[in-house]
Amino acid sequence: VCVIVCVCLWVFCFVCLLLYTTAPLPFLSPSSILTEKKESLVNHTPLTKPPLQVFLATNSEYSYTNVVMNYLFEGAPMMKPGGSWRDFFDLIIVSAAKPKFFDEGTTLREVDLKTGRLILGQYTGTQIAGRVLAGGSSAIASELLGCRGNDVLYCGDSIFGDVLKSKKMRGWNTLLVVPELKFELDAFRQAVPAMVHLRNLEYMLAETFRSLTAATPSQARPDVSDLKLHMEKTVSRIDSHHGTVLGGLFRCNSRETHFSMQMCRYADLYAATCVNLINYPLFYEYHSNDGALPHEHLLHAAPLASGHASPHHHLAPQHSISHPAAAHRLLHPSAALAPHHDSHSPSPAPAAAP
């Protein structure tokens, strides 16, 4: 009986796979899969102005990439008659196998544009105009483009596979694409009153303990249970704007999430889409406000007189009181690109769409 059931199940799976690969699936057209507005994507063509070079490195195979890119670039304002989406890129690499692409990589091969299959043998040429390559590595891409290190601004939507690896292995400038940023900004605007209230409660909690010293007996410990309960309710109000299941992407309560800390460490810039780059000239330099350390917050709040040290400033709490400048970059949602504290990106250089 078990053998018969297994055989029937195998036949059923085989028939389903056969129907899936042969039957037309109109509901899987590019327009039904892509959620980004097509008009905003084709307008990124000003990035192709010389001396800027643009390259595409994707893990997708050429058959999939060609269908998607044809749809995105259909009707592009700078498309020449009889031209192709490939004309907008100086280098095209498919089947990149990231994050391995940023390390040893794979064998570089050329794609036959007529059949979509890989040409037998390793590609060793230097002519990349009008060609589509498969595999390779970031070192080969840098050599073909004639740029390396800080000359490259790499755009990707994976914190590990794109941003972290390209930053650590190649020293490229990085732009992290975070599509959820649009929702986060809307949720942040709605949660601003509750966040201000939470910071006031944190300040009240800090002030309650500020006057205590080492000589204070344990019996004199203040009762802050009601204050903490009020803080928990305020945090729940903030989380409700981001959803009741997963919460916010960048903050958990009033603290940064692990994703947010990784983004601030490895991404020089972040935006909802790399199309935001067209809002800036090619020579633009991105800088951000210097982030102050906890002990620097205390110095800004209450400067110490020379020769007089206060015992209340020996410890710098990292989470109890937040200086208003700490949320400076978050309070400017109108900015198309948000630079980090460690961002010293030069003018945008070759960028790769994710």
Secondary structure as GFF3:
##gff-version 3
##sequence-region A 1 354
A	DSSP	alpha_helix	2	22	.	.	.	ID=ss1
A	DSSP	three_ten_helix	26	28	.	.	.	ID=ss2
A	DSSP	alpha_helix	30	33	.	.	.	ID=ss3
A	DSSP	alpha_helix	38	42	.	.	.	ID=ss4
A	DSSP	three_ten_helix	45	48	.	.	.	ID=ss5
A	DSSP	beta_strand	55	57	.	.	.	ID=ss6
A	DSSP	alpha_helix	62	72	.	.	.	ID=ss7
A	DSSP	three_ten_helix	85	88	.	.	.	ID=ss8
A	DSSP	beta_strand	91	94	.	.	.	ID=ss9
A	DSSP	three_ten_helix	100	102	.	.	.	ID=ss10
A	DSSP	beta_strand	109	110	.	.	.	ID=ss11
A	DSSP	beta_strand	133	134	.	.	.	ID=ss12
A	DSSP	alpha_helix	138	145	.	.	.	ID=ss13
A	DSSP	three_ten_helix	149	151	.	.	.	ID=ss14
A	DSSP	beta_strand	153	156	.	.	.	ID=ss15
A	DSSP	pi_helix	159	164	.	.	.	ID=ss16
A	DSSP	alpha_helix	165	170	.	.	.	ID=ss17
A	DSSP	beta_strand	173	177	.	.	.	ID=ss18
A	DSSP	alpha_helix	181	210	.	.	.	ID=ss19
A	DSSP	three_ten_helix	218	220	.	.	.	ID=ss20
A	DSSP	alpha_helix	225	242	.	.	.	ID=ss21
A	DSSP	beta_strand	251	252	.	.	.	ID=ss22
A	DSSP	beta_strand	255	256	.	.	.	ID=ss23
A	DSSP	alpha_helix	258	266	.	.	.	ID=ss24
A	DSSP	beta_strand	269	271	.	.	.	ID=ss25
A	DSSP	three_ten_helix	274	279	.	.	.	ID=ss26
A	DSSP	alpha_helix	294	301	.	.	.	ID=ss27
A	DSSP	three_ten_helix	311	313	.	.	.	ID=ss28
A	DSSP	three_ten_helix	324	327	.	.	.	ID=ss29
A	DSSP	three_ten_helix	329	331	.	.	.	ID=ss30
A	DSSP	beta_strand	338	339	.	.	.	ID=ss31
###
